[in-house]
Amino acid sequence: MDFSNHFWCAICRLMPLQNRVLFFTVRTDGKLLDNAQAVYDALGCKKVIFAKMLPHSIKIKPKIYYYLLTSRVIVTDDYVRYVRFTKLRKEQKLFQIWHACGAFKKFGLDAKTVLTEKEERASHSQYSAVAVTSESCKKAYAQAFGISEDVCLPIGLPRTDMLFTKADELKASVYEKYPEFIGKKIYLYAPTFREKDRERINYDPQVDWDEFSRELSDDEIFIIRRHPVMNYPLINKEYNNIKDLSDDSTLALTAVSDVLITDYSSVIYDACLLDVPTVFYCPDYKEYDRGFYLKFPDDLPGEMVTDAEYLLSAIRKAKENPPADRIEKFRNGQMSACDGHSAERAAALIMSWLK
């Protein structure tokens, strides 16, 4: 932090602390994503949104520091880089409602990131509370953030509430937009991004899409939903039965799907709450070095496939004979705090901090 920002922060600390909630996110521009939005909607108090992806210009940084240092409660769904450089006021609360469910891929201090250990710890050291999805997940989050387990509260992830209360509406929204999907078996492919030497790289799923399209039956549709940071296509031509719907809601597409196909993505948690069977397609399993908190692939709620030749048969098998016991065991271990009322609990905690 340069001198001008230090000086401005000192001025902000002298300003009255506002009895408001700041929703801070770097995950999107101009709006909240579904997790933070669920909490925002559940709150009946003074609140303000700052939503801007990095990098942040010099012009908006004074605004950021002003809201950070004059809001009694700060709610975030990702890193808040500014708290590495400045100490919040003792009356303030910083609430982390992390964007991913469960304890799956290693992150934070447990993963290789572009940050140093000192920077990682500084990013998370001021949390007043961290929302997690089950009692068994507390240890992983405490370890990843370098904080006490007591700060990690099993109140569930707010965005999962709609999977209990609005699943039918989510399905209907997809059918309304794509009426040609009605009566089809819908297979949703939602891979996550890849990294090498801490840099994001393009992912090749190693699928012959022409052949895959030919093998699909008339009553089967294959939907691709890329991770938001995957700004490149996975298919390079149009197919009648393979569709890239990466601009559509992942939650809605998961709700309407018969089988989810993913790799190392936390979308598996949404699927298990909906009892949607999952196939794990991991052609780069031997090279993937992110690391996991669970035993991969033994603890997964579905079969792992590493060769595209066997992918469609695995999908059809999961559709006809879902591994119900594995899904239930996974859900009970990782998502037991998600019951449709997570946003209510998050809002109640925030209200307890406000005057």
Residue frames relative to the residue before (quaternion, step in Angstrom):
aa qw qx qy qz dx dy dz
M 1.0000 0.0000 0.0000 0.0000 0.00 0.00 0.00
D 0.3621 -0.7465 0.5160 0.2132 3.57 -0.82 0.98
F 0.7380 -0.4457 0.2823 0.4206 3.55 -1.33 0.26
S 0.6539 0.5339 -0.3301 0.4223 3.60 0.91 -0.89
N 0.6647 0.4824 -0.3047 0.4823 3.59 1.02 -0.76
H 0.5994 0.5451 -0.3524 0.4684 3.58 1.07 -0.71
F 0.6658 0.5042 -0.2945 0.4644 3.56 0.91 -0.95
W 0.6673 0.4982 -0.3010 0.4646 3.59 0.92 -0.91
C 0.6377 0.5233 -0.3295 0.4593 3.61 0.98 -0.76
A 0.6287 0.5314 -0.3327 0.4600 3.56 1.02 -0.78
I 0.6409 0.5082 -0.3176 0.4797 3.59 1.05 -0.77
C 0.6546 0.5292 -0.3161 0.4377 3.59 0.94 -0.92
R 0.6441 0.5318 -0.3261 0.4428 3.58 1.03 -0.73
L 0.6507 0.5016 -0.3166 0.4741 3.58 1.20 -0.40
M 0.5673 0.5960 -0.3798 0.4229 3.57 1.26 -0.28
P 0.6119 -0.5504 0.4032 0.4001 3.61 -1.14 0.49
L 0.4265 -0.6780 0.5356 0.2673 3.56 -1.06 0.79
Q 0.3124 -0.7806 0.5193 0.1532 3.57 -0.63 1.15
N 0.4051 -0.7113 0.5232 0.2369 3.56 -0.98 0.88
R 0.4313 0.6802 -0.4598 0.3741 3.54 0.64 1.21
V 0.3900 -0.6874 0.5640 0.2393 3.52 -1.38 0.27
L 0.1962 -0.7607 0.6108 0.0987 3.55 -0.86 1.03
F 0.1614 -0.7486 0.6364 0.0921 3.57 -0.83 1.02
F 0.0494 -0.8255 0.5597 -0.0533 3.53 -0.41 1.32
T 0.1455 0.7916 -0.5840 0.1057 3.59 -0.77 1.01
V 0.2123 -0.7468 0.6161 0.1326 3.52 -1.20 0.69
R 0.4937 0.6999 -0.3947 0.3325 3.57 1.29 0.22
T 0.7975 0.0526 -0.0253 0.6005 3.58 1.23 -0.29
D 0.4485 -0.6865 0.5074 0.2648 3.56 -1.29 0.27
G 0.8845 0.1453 -0.0963 0.4327 3.54 -0.98 0.93
K 0.7955 0.1571 -0.1033 0.5761 3.61 1.18 -0.04
L 0.4876 -0.6325 0.5118 0.3167 3.53 -1.32 0.27
L 0.4162 -0.6505 0.5611 0.2980 3.55 -1.19 0.51
D 0.7705 -0.4554 0.2052 0.3959 3.54 -1.28 0.45
N 0.6275 0.5560 -0.3530 0.4153 3.61 1.01 -0.70
A 0.7143 0.4168 -0.2402 0.5083 3.57 0.80 -1.04
Q 0.6143 0.5643 -0.3525 0.4243 3.59 1.03 -0.73
A 0.6215 0.5515 -0.3420 0.4389 3.59 1.03 -0.76
V 0.6723 0.4681 -0.2923 0.4934 3.59 0.99 -0.80
Y 0.6152 0.5554 -0.3367 0.4469 3.56 0.99 -0.85
D 0.6927 0.4857 -0.2751 0.4566 3.58 0.88 -0.95
A 0.6756 0.5077 -0.2888 0.4499 3.58 1.15 -0.64
L 0.6545 0.5278 -0.3002 0.4506 3.58 1.26 -0.26
G 0.1358 -0.7680 0.6210 0.0781 3.54 -0.96 0.91
C 0.4971 0.6196 -0.4459 0.4125 3.55 0.45 1.21
K 0.6623 -0.4642 0.3767 0.4516 3.56 -1.29 -0.05
K 0.1074 0.8051 -0.5690 0.1286 3.58 -0.73 1.06
V 0.1074 -0.7804 0.6151 0.0332 3.54 -1.21 0.61
I 0.2816 -0.7674 0.5585 0.1411 3.56 -1.13 0.70
F 0.0072 -0.7247 0.6876 0.0444 3.52 -1.14 0.80
A 0.0954 0.7924 -0.5884 0.1295 3.57 -0.47 1.24
K 0.3083 0.7365 -0.5413 0.2636 3.55 -0.34 1.26
M 0.3756 -0.7300 0.5281 0.2171 3.54 -0.75 1.07
L 0.5347 -0.6163 0.4745 0.3303 3.55 -1.21 0.57
P 0.5741 -0.1523 -0.8000 -0.0847 1.52 -2.28 1.09
H 0.4053 -0.6931 0.5460 0.2390 3.53 -1.29 0.47
S 0.4465 -0.7055 0.4847 0.2607 3.56 -0.87 0.93
I 0.6529 -0.5107 0.3915 0.3995 3.54 -1.27 0.39
K 0.6312 0.5835 -0.3297 0.3905 3.57 1.05 -0.76
I 0.7557 0.3951 -0.2280 0.4700 3.60 0.97 -0.77
K 0.4883 0.6917 -0.4323 0.3104 3.61 1.18 -0.23
P 0.6193 0.5277 -0.3698 0.4485 3.66 0.94 -0.66
K 0.6295 0.5268 -0.3274 0.4679 3.59 1.06 -0.76
I 0.6360 0.5336 -0.3249 0.4530 3.57 0.98 -0.86
Y 0.6945 0.4698 -0.2809 0.4670 3.58 0.80 -1.00
Y 0.6060 0.5554 -0.3604 0.4409 3.58 1.04 -0.71
Y 0.7118 0.4420 -0.2687 0.4751 3.59 0.76 -0.99
L 0.6388 0.5374 -0.3321 0.4392 3.59 0.99 -0.78
L 0.7845 0.3601 -0.1744 0.4738 3.57 0.93 -0.85
T 0.7244 0.3829 -0.2657 0.5080 3.60 1.24 0.06
S 0.5946 0.5349 -0.3745 0.4691 3.62 1.27 0.17
R 0.4736 -0.7020 0.4510 0.2819 3.56 -0.77 1.02
V 0.7902 0.1358 -0.0632 0.5942 3.60 1.04 -0.77
I 0.1163 -0.7654 0.6309 0.0506 3.55 -1.04 0.90
V 0.0957 -0.7830 0.6140 0.0261 3.56 -0.82 1.04
T 0.0494 0.8069 -0.5855 0.0601 3.57 -0.81 0.97
D 0.2939 -0.7556 0.5605 0.1690 3.56 -1.24 0.52
D 0.7536 0.2379 -0.1578 0.5921 3.58 1.30 0.25
Y 0.7456 -0.3442 0.2809 0.4968 3.57 -1.20 -0.43
V 0.1464 -0.7161 0.6707 0.1259 3.53 -1.26 0.61
R 0.2731 -0.8237 0.4728 0.1529 3.54 0.09 1.32
Y 0.6128 0.6032 -0.3445 0.3766 3.60 1.09 -0.67
V 0.6448 0.5182 -0.3440 0.4442 3.59 1.09 -0.49
R 0.4921 0.6173 -0.4524 0.4149 3.59 1.24 0.08
F 0.7736 0.3923 -0.1582 0.4719 3.53 1.10 -0.81
T 0.7941 0.2252 -0.1188 0.5519 3.57 1.18 -0.35
K 0.4134 -0.7025 0.5328 0.2275 3.52 -1.09 0.79
L 0.3997 -0.6978 0.5391 0.2503 3.56 -0.88 0.93
R 0.5728 -0.5727 0.4487 0.3777 3.57 -1.21 0.37
K 0.6122 -0.6125 0.3564 0.3508 3.58 -1.03 0.77
E 0.6500 0.5184 -0.3184 0.4554 3.60 1.18 -0.48
Q 0.6037 0.5970 -0.3454 0.3998 3.59 1.26 -0.26
K 0.2096 -0.7504 0.6142 0.1254 3.54 -1.31 0.50
L 0.1447 -0.7731 0.6140 0.0669 3.56 -0.99 0.90
F 0.1073 -0.8229 0.5574 -0.0247 3.55 -0.48 1.30
Q 0.1647 -0.7967 0.5786 0.0580 3.56 -0.60 1.18
I 0.0250 -0.7694 0.6383 -0.0069 3.58 -0.63 1.16
W 0.2236 -0.8451 0.4715 0.1165 3.54 0.57 1.24
H 0.5445 -0.6967 0.3847 0.2648 3.55 -0.95 1.00
A 0.7278 0.4057 -0.2394 0.4984 3.59 1.17 -0.41
C 0.4466 -0.6835 0.5162 0.2587 3.54 -1.18 0.67
G 0.8537 0.2828 -0.1382 0.4150 3.50 -1.42 0.17
A 0.4258 -0.6324 0.5657 0.3140 3.51 -1.38 -0.35
F 0.1059 0.8254 -0.5332 0.1524 3.53 0.12 1.36
K 0.8048 0.1134 -0.0426 0.5811 3.60 0.08 -1.26
K 0.5004 -0.6352 0.4914 0.3233 3.57 -1.10 0.65
F 0.0030 -0.7952 0.6046 -0.0460 3.55 -1.07 0.79
G 0.7544 0.3871 -0.2664 0.4583 3.54 -1.30 0.01
L 0.8444 -0.1019 0.1082 0.5147 3.56 -0.91 -0.98
D 0.6631 0.5221 -0.3007 0.4442 3.59 1.19 -0.44
A 0.7240 0.3932 -0.2266 0.5195 3.59 1.26 -0.20
K 0.5272 -0.5898 0.4970 0.3567 3.53 -1.30 0.30
T 0.0695 0.7991 -0.5917 0.0805 3.58 -0.56 1.14
V 0.6405 -0.5233 0.3894 0.4053 3.56 -1.29 0.10
L 0.6220 0.5469 -0.3375 0.4473 3.59 1.27 -0.20
T 0.4789 -0.6179 0.5306 0.3276 3.54 -1.23 0.47
E 0.6632 -0.4846 0.3625 0.4405 3.59 -1.22 0.25
K 0.6331 0.5358 -0.3312 0.4499 3.57 1.00 -0.80
E 0.6683 0.4935 -0.2960 0.4714 3.59 0.97 -0.86
E 0.6196 0.5385 -0.3394 0.4592 3.59 1.03 -0.78
R 0.6863 0.4849 -0.2885 0.4589 3.57 0.80 -1.01
A 0.6568 0.5121 -0.3115 0.4575 3.57 0.97 -0.82
S 0.6141 0.5687 -0.3450 0.4249 3.58 1.12 -0.63
H 0.8028 0.3185 -0.1194 0.4897 3.57 1.06 -0.76
S 0.5034 0.7208 -0.3975 0.2628 3.60 1.20 -0.34
Q 0.7233 0.4560 -0.2576 0.4501 3.62 1.13 -0.48
Y 0.3567 0.7460 -0.4995 0.2585 3.61 1.18 0.26
S 0.3069 -0.7216 0.5932 0.1826 3.53 -1.04 0.86
A 0.7822 -0.0634 0.0613 0.6167 3.57 1.17 -0.66
V 0.1285 -0.7495 0.6450 0.0757 3.53 -1.25 0.64
A 0.3229 -0.7489 0.5469 0.1891 3.58 -0.75 1.04
V 0.0002 0.7803 -0.6253 0.0145 3.58 -0.89 0.97
T 0.5482 -0.6897 0.3982 0.2553 3.54 -1.22 0.52
S 0.7984 0.0302 -0.0656 0.5978 3.59 1.24 0.02
E 0.6584 -0.5004 0.3875 0.4074 3.54 -1.27 0.38
S 0.6795 0.5177 -0.2923 0.4299 3.58 0.97 -0.85
C 0.6394 0.5367 -0.3257 0.4439 3.61 1.23 -0.32
K 0.4723 0.7143 -0.4292 0.2873 3.60 1.20 -0.35
K 0.6569 0.5362 -0.3180 0.4240 3.58 0.88 -0.93
A 0.6647 0.5128 -0.3100 0.4462 3.59 0.90 -0.90
Y 0.6857 0.4761 -0.2934 0.4660 3.60 0.89 -0.89
A 0.6292 0.5262 -0.3360 0.4630 3.58 1.00 -0.76
Q 0.6613 0.5046 -0.2888 0.4740 3.54 1.02 -0.86
A 0.6832 0.4965 -0.2902 0.4499 3.59 0.89 -0.92
F 0.7528 0.3775 -0.2015 0.5002 3.57 1.04 -0.77
G 0.3995 -0.7296 0.4716 0.2928 3.60 1.23 -0.23
I 0.5357 0.6072 -0.3990 0.4304 3.55 1.06 0.82
S 0.6410 -0.5150 0.3977 0.4072 3.57 -1.31 0.10
E 0.5577 -0.6001 0.4564 0.3472 3.57 -1.12 0.64
D 0.5731 0.6133 -0.3737 0.3946 3.58 1.15 -0.57
V 0.6361 0.5334 -0.3243 0.4536 3.59 1.17 -0.55
C 0.6529 0.5107 -0.3014 0.4712 3.58 1.22 -0.54
L 0.0954 -0.8382 0.5368 -0.0137 3.55 -0.41 1.26
P 0.3234 -0.7640 0.5249 0.1902 3.63 -0.67 1.05
I 0.1978 0.7916 -0.5459 0.1902 3.56 0.30 1.30
G 0.5616 -0.6143 0.3833 0.4004 3.57 1.28 -0.08
L 0.4781 -0.6506 0.5060 0.3035 3.55 -1.29 0.27
P 0.4995 -0.7193 0.3880 0.2872 3.61 -0.52 1.17
R 0.6683 0.5267 -0.3322 0.4069 3.61 0.88 -0.80
T 0.5905 0.5811 -0.3780 0.4131 3.61 1.19 -0.34
D 0.4681 0.6977 -0.4443 0.3110 3.61 1.20 -0.33
M 0.6785 0.5122 -0.3083 0.4269 3.58 0.90 -0.88
L 0.5690 0.5771 -0.3953 0.4324 3.59 1.19 -0.31
F 0.6750 0.4470 -0.2816 0.5151 3.58 1.25 -0.41
T 0.7917 0.3606 -0.1564 0.4676 3.55 0.98 -0.86
K 0.8170 0.2311 -0.0879 0.5210 3.59 1.11 -0.62
A 0.2475 0.8042 -0.5133 0.1689 3.60 1.15 0.44
D 0.6651 0.5016 -0.3078 0.4597 3.58 0.94 -0.86
E 0.6399 0.5183 -0.3231 0.4663 3.57 1.05 -0.76
L 0.6275 0.5348 -0.3319 0.4583 3.57 1.04 -0.78
K 0.6502 0.5052 -0.3117 0.4742 3.57 0.96 -0.87
A 0.6672 0.5200 -0.3027 0.4390 3.56 0.87 -0.97
S 0.6279 0.5486 -0.3394 0.4354 3.59 1.05 -0.74
V 0.6497 0.5000 -0.3171 0.4768 3.57 1.07 -0.69
Y 0.6758 0.4908 -0.2976 0.4623 3.58 0.90 -0.91
E 0.6181 0.5412 -0.3444 0.4544 3.58 1.10 -0.67
K 0.7017 0.4567 -0.2577 0.4823 3.56 1.00 -0.86
Y 0.7933 0.1578 -0.0581 0.5851 3.56 1.07 -0.81
P 0.1091 -0.8426 0.5242 0.0575 3.62 0.40 1.16
E 0.5784 0.5967 -0.3768 0.4091 3.60 1.17 -0.42
F 0.5921 0.5738 -0.3636 0.4335 3.61 1.28 -0.23
I 0.5106 0.6622 -0.4227 0.3494 3.59 1.19 -0.40
G 0.8070 0.2279 -0.1987 0.5072 3.56 -0.83 1.03
K 0.6004 0.5635 -0.3568 0.4412 3.58 1.29 -0.04
K 0.4184 -0.6084 0.5934 0.3204 3.52 -1.35 0.32
I 0.1619 -0.8278 0.5356 0.0406 3.54 -0.53 1.21
Y 0.0940 -0.7838 0.6137 0.0125 3.55 -0.75 1.14
L 0.1626 -0.8122 0.5582 0.0481 3.58 -0.60 1.17
Y 0.1307 -0.7818 0.6082 0.0423 3.56 -0.72 1.13
A 0.0699 0.8121 -0.5685 0.1115 3.58 -0.46 1.25
P 0.0174 -0.8250 0.5646 -0.0196 3.60 0.21 1.24
T 0.3935 -0.6941 0.5421 0.2636 3.55 -1.22 0.40
F 0.6538 -0.5285 0.3749 0.3908 3.56 -1.31 0.20
R 0.3255 -0.7299 0.5685 0.1950 3.55 -1.32 0.29
E 0.1328 -0.7735 0.6154 0.0731 3.52 -1.26 0.57
K 0.0304 -0.7597 0.6486 0.0366 3.53 -1.27 0.51
D 0.8274 -0.0270 -0.0427 0.5593 3.55 -0.73 1.11
R 0.6868 -0.5237 0.2502 0.4376 3.54 1.01 1.03
E 0.6259 0.4900 -0.3503 0.4953 3.58 1.23 0.32
R 0.4578 -0.6792 0.4967 0.2871 3.58 -0.99 0.80
I 0.0965 -0.7906 0.6046 0.0136 3.52 -0.97 0.94
N 0.5787 -0.5707 0.4451 0.3758 3.56 -1.24 0.36
Y 0.3070 -0.7588 0.5546 0.1493 3.53 -1.08 0.81
D 0.1662 -0.7627 0.6196 0.0823 3.55 -0.95 0.95
P 0.2955 -0.7958 0.4995 0.1730 3.63 -0.40 1.14
Q 0.3627 -0.7769 0.4566 0.2373 3.58 1.31 -0.04
V 0.4560 0.6496 -0.4627 0.3949 3.55 1.01 0.92
D 0.3316 -0.6891 0.6069 0.2165 3.56 -1.02 0.84
W 0.2505 -0.8331 0.4731 0.1392 3.56 0.05 1.30
D 0.5846 0.5637 -0.3769 0.4454 3.61 1.09 -0.56
E 0.6900 0.4646 -0.2720 0.4837 3.55 0.87 -0.97
F 0.6373 0.5359 -0.3254 0.4480 3.57 0.98 -0.87
S 0.6425 0.5272 -0.3132 0.4596 3.57 0.98 -0.85
R 0.6574 0.5131 -0.3081 0.4579 3.57 0.98 -0.84
E 0.6815 0.5090 -0.2841 0.4424 3.58 1.05 -0.76
L 0.5706 0.5924 -0.3895 0.4145 3.59 1.15 -0.46
S 0.4388 -0.6884 0.5158 0.2596 3.55 -1.02 0.86
D 0.6842 -0.4952 0.3436 0.4105 3.58 -1.27 0.30
D 0.7302 0.4127 -0.2361 0.4907 3.59 1.14 -0.60
E 0.6173 0.5227 -0.3468 0.4747 3.61 1.24 0.37
I 0.0583 -0.7722 0.6326 0.0150 3.54 -1.08 0.86
F 0.1958 -0.7835 0.5850 0.0753 3.57 -0.92 0.97
I 0.1173 -0.8137 0.5693 0.0095 3.56 -0.58 1.25
I 0.2007 -0.7573 0.6114 0.1114 3.56 -0.99 0.87
R 0.0095 0.7685 -0.6393 0.0240 3.54 -0.92 0.99
R 0.2180 -0.8173 0.5233 0.1034 3.57 -0.11 1.32
H 0.5845 -0.5316 0.4707 0.3927 3.56 -1.26 0.44
P 0.6285 -0.5878 0.3503 0.3698 3.64 -1.00 0.77
V 0.7107 0.4448 -0.2871 0.4633 3.64 1.00 -0.62
M 0.5561 0.5738 -0.4047 0.4447 3.60 1.26 -0.04
N 0.0158 -0.8532 0.5193 -0.0466 3.57 0.16 1.33
Y 0.6054 0.4878 -0.3648 0.5123 3.55 1.09 0.80
P 0.5206 -0.6670 0.4296 0.3155 3.62 -1.05 0.64
L 0.3588 -0.7029 0.5667 0.2366 3.54 -1.26 0.48
I 0.7337 0.2336 -0.1844 0.6108 3.56 1.31 -0.27
N 0.2713 -0.8056 0.5115 0.1253 3.59 -0.98 0.81
K 0.7387 0.2642 -0.2262 0.5773 3.58 1.22 0.46
E 0.5314 -0.6321 0.4586 0.3282 3.56 -1.25 0.24
Y 0.0953 -0.7666 0.6339 0.0368 3.53 -1.16 0.80
N 0.5340 -0.6204 0.4672 0.3342 3.56 -1.18 0.50
N 0.7994 0.2971 -0.1206 0.5081 3.58 1.08 -0.73
I 0.6795 0.3541 -0.2950 0.5708 3.59 1.27 0.27
K 0.0015 0.8295 -0.5535 0.0744 3.56 -0.53 1.21
D 0.2602 -0.7250 0.6141 0.1719 3.56 -1.01 0.85
L 0.0150 0.8088 -0.5836 0.0709 3.56 -0.42 1.27
S 0.1450 0.8544 -0.4866 0.1108 3.56 1.00 0.85
D 0.6283 0.5172 -0.3487 0.4649 3.60 1.24 -0.16
D 0.6092 0.5591 -0.3491 0.4409 3.58 1.28 -0.13
S 0.6580 -0.5289 0.3775 0.3804 3.56 -1.29 0.42
T 0.4448 -0.6885 0.5079 0.2649 3.57 -0.83 1.00
L 0.6243 0.5488 -0.3362 0.4427 3.57 1.02 -0.81
A 0.6818 0.4880 -0.2908 0.4610 3.57 0.86 -0.95
L 0.6656 0.4981 -0.3006 0.4675 3.57 0.96 -0.86
T 0.6318 0.5143 -0.3327 0.4750 3.59 1.06 -0.71
A 0.6494 0.5414 -0.3135 0.4323 3.57 0.96 -0.89
V 0.7405 0.4175 -0.2289 0.4743 3.57 1.00 -0.79
S 0.5907 0.6220 -0.3585 0.3683 3.59 1.22 -0.32
D 0.4376 -0.6752 0.5369 0.2537 3.54 -1.28 0.55
V 0.7761 0.0286 -0.0045 0.6300 3.55 1.17 -0.67
L 0.2511 -0.7300 0.6166 0.1544 3.55 -1.10 0.81
I 0.0998 -0.7533 0.6464 0.0695 3.56 -1.05 0.83
T 0.1690 0.7771 -0.5902 0.1386 3.57 -0.68 1.05
D 0.4114 -0.6931 0.5245 0.2743 3.55 -1.26 -0.25
Y 0.8078 -0.1211 0.1391 0.5599 3.57 0.19 -1.30
S 0.4259 0.7298 -0.4309 0.3166 3.58 1.18 0.54
S 0.4913 -0.6725 0.4746 0.2850 3.56 -1.09 0.73
V 0.3927 0.7051 -0.4875 0.3331 3.60 1.24 0.18
I 0.5033 0.6546 -0.4195 0.3769 3.60 1.23 -0.33
Y 0.6333 0.5492 -0.3435 0.4234 3.60 1.08 -0.61
D 0.6133 0.5166 -0.3434 0.4889 3.57 1.06 -0.69
A 0.6535 0.5303 -0.3099 0.4424 3.56 0.95 -0.91
C 0.6876 0.4858 -0.3056 0.4447 3.60 0.86 -0.88
L 0.6188 0.5283 -0.3490 0.4650 3.61 1.12 -0.57
L 0.7137 0.4251 -0.2318 0.5062 3.55 1.18 -0.62
D 0.4117 -0.7181 0.4500 0.3351 3.58 1.35 -0.05
V 0.3712 0.6932 -0.5166 0.3389 3.57 1.08 0.74
P 0.3889 -0.7318 0.5015 0.2485 3.64 -0.64 1.02
T 0.2311 -0.7881 0.5629 0.0925 3.56 -1.11 0.76
V 0.1480 -0.7274 0.6629 0.0975 3.52 -1.17 0.78
F 0.2545 -0.7745 0.5651 0.1263 3.56 -0.85 0.99
Y 0.0862 -0.7997 0.5941 0.0063 3.54 -0.41 1.28
C 0.0964 0.8264 -0.5325 0.1555 3.57 -0.24 1.33
P 0.0652 -0.8395 0.5386 0.0305 3.62 0.36 1.16
D 0.7286 0.3809 -0.2268 0.5222 3.59 1.22 -0.43
Y 0.1855 0.8385 -0.4975 0.1229 3.58 1.21 0.48
K 0.6909 0.4919 -0.2894 0.4439 3.60 0.88 -0.89
E 0.7098 0.4381 -0.2588 0.4871 3.58 1.15 -0.54
Y 0.5744 0.6145 -0.3812 0.3836 3.59 1.18 -0.46
D 0.0609 -0.8579 0.5096 -0.0262 3.58 -0.48 1.19
R 0.3184 0.7704 -0.5030 0.2281 3.60 1.18 0.39
G 0.3509 -0.7465 0.4958 0.2717 3.59 1.00 -0.76
F 0.2066 -0.7962 0.5652 0.0629 3.54 -1.16 0.68
Y 0.4619 -0.6542 0.5221 0.2934 3.54 -1.26 0.47
L 0.7110 0.3550 -0.2451 0.5554 3.58 1.19 -0.44
K 0.5841 -0.5609 0.4398 0.3882 3.58 -1.27 0.13
F 0.1151 -0.8185 0.5628 0.0038 3.52 -0.41 1.31
P 0.6214 -0.2491 -0.7427 0.0154 1.64 -1.63 1.94
D 0.3799 0.7860 -0.4461 0.1973 3.61 1.28 -0.08
D 0.7343 0.4317 -0.2370 0.4672 3.60 0.99 -0.81
L 0.4796 0.6918 -0.4299 0.3265 3.59 1.24 -0.04
P 0.4653 -0.6953 0.4760 0.2710 3.59 -1.13 0.61
G 0.7680 0.2615 -0.1793 0.5565 3.56 1.10 0.66
E 0.6546 -0.5329 0.3842 0.3741 3.53 -1.35 0.16
M 0.2788 -0.7365 0.5887 0.1826 3.57 -1.15 0.68
V 0.0968 -0.7743 0.6251 0.0196 3.56 -1.01 0.96
T 0.1759 -0.8072 0.5568 0.0864 3.59 -0.90 0.89
D 0.7168 0.3773 -0.2212 0.5431 3.58 1.28 -0.22
A 0.4838 -0.6952 0.4553 0.2744 3.58 -0.74 1.08
E 0.5480 0.6356 -0.3895 0.3795 3.58 1.16 -0.53
Y 0.7645 0.3573 -0.1811 0.5050 3.58 1.09 -0.73
L 0.4126 0.7573 -0.4410 0.2487 3.58 1.28 -0.04
L 0.7107 0.4673 -0.2852 0.4418 3.60 0.69 -1.01
S 0.6416 0.5091 -0.3348 0.4659 3.60 0.99 -0.73
A 0.6338 0.5175 -0.3300 0.4708 3.61 1.07 -0.70
I 0.6283 0.5341 -0.3274 0.4613 3.58 1.04 -0.78
R 0.6862 0.4830 -0.2846 0.4634 3.56 0.87 -0.95
K 0.6164 0.5393 -0.3362 0.4650 3.55 1.08 -0.70
A 0.6618 0.5032 -0.3009 0.4671 3.60 0.96 -0.89
K 0.6359 0.5277 -0.3246 0.4601 3.57 1.09 -0.71
E 0.7331 0.4315 -0.2378 0.4689 3.58 0.87 -0.93
N 0.8071 0.1065 -0.0339 0.5797 3.60 1.04 -0.74
P 0.1139 -0.8280 0.5467 0.0509 3.61 0.35 1.20
P 0.4276 -0.7002 0.5077 0.2630 3.63 -0.98 0.82
A 0.1489 -0.8609 0.4796 0.0809 3.58 0.58 1.20
D 0.6606 0.5169 -0.3191 0.4412 3.60 0.92 -0.86
R 0.6635 0.5007 -0.3044 0.4651 3.58 0.97 -0.85
I 0.6376 0.5238 -0.3217 0.4643 3.56 1.03 -0.81
E 0.6704 0.5015 -0.2995 0.4576 3.59 0.90 -0.91
K 0.6496 0.5152 -0.3162 0.4611 3.59 0.95 -0.85
F 0.6560 0.5105 -0.2990 0.4688 3.55 0.97 -0.89
R 0.6607 0.5111 -0.2985 0.4617 3.58 0.93 -0.92
N 0.6792 0.4935 -0.2990 0.4536 3.60 0.86 -0.89
G 0.6961 0.4782 -0.2797 0.4568 3.58 1.03 -0.72
Q 0.7974 0.3456 -0.1417 0.4740 3.56 0.94 -0.89
M 0.8210 0.2673 -0.0790 0.4983 3.59 1.05 -0.73
S 0.2742 0.8220 -0.4737 0.1570 3.60 1.19 0.36
A 0.6664 0.5009 -0.3131 0.4549 3.64 1.14 -0.45
C 0.6022 0.5463 -0.3619 0.4560 3.59 1.27 -0.11
D 0.1438 0.8176 -0.5310 0.1702 3.54 -0.40 1.28
G 0.6653 -0.4979 0.3051 0.4651 3.57 1.25 0.24
H 0.7315 0.3937 -0.2227 0.5102 3.61 1.28 -0.08
S 0.3070 0.7900 -0.4860 0.2131 3.60 1.20 0.39
A 0.6458 0.5170 -0.3287 0.4557 3.60 0.95 -0.81
E 0.6146 0.5488 -0.3432 0.4509 3.59 1.04 -0.75
R 0.6795 0.4821 -0.2942 0.4684 3.57 0.91 -0.91
A 0.6355 0.5170 -0.3294 0.4695 3.59 1.01 -0.77
A 0.6641 0.5028 -0.3014 0.4640 3.58 0.95 -0.87
A 0.6383 0.5281 -0.3283 0.4538 3.59 1.00 -0.80
L 0.6383 0.5159 -0.3262 0.4691 3.57 1.02 -0.78
I 0.6527 0.5116 -0.3112 0.4641 3.57 0.90 -0.88
M 0.6637 0.5100 -0.3073 0.4527 3.59 0.90 -0.90
S 0.6246 0.5438 -0.3423 0.4439 3.58 1.11 -0.64
W 0.6661 0.4930 -0.2965 0.4747 3.58 1.22 -0.42
L 0.6401 0.5311 -0.3241 0.4507 3.57 1.19 -0.47
K 0.4242 -0.6881 0.5251 0.2663 3.55 -1.16 0.54
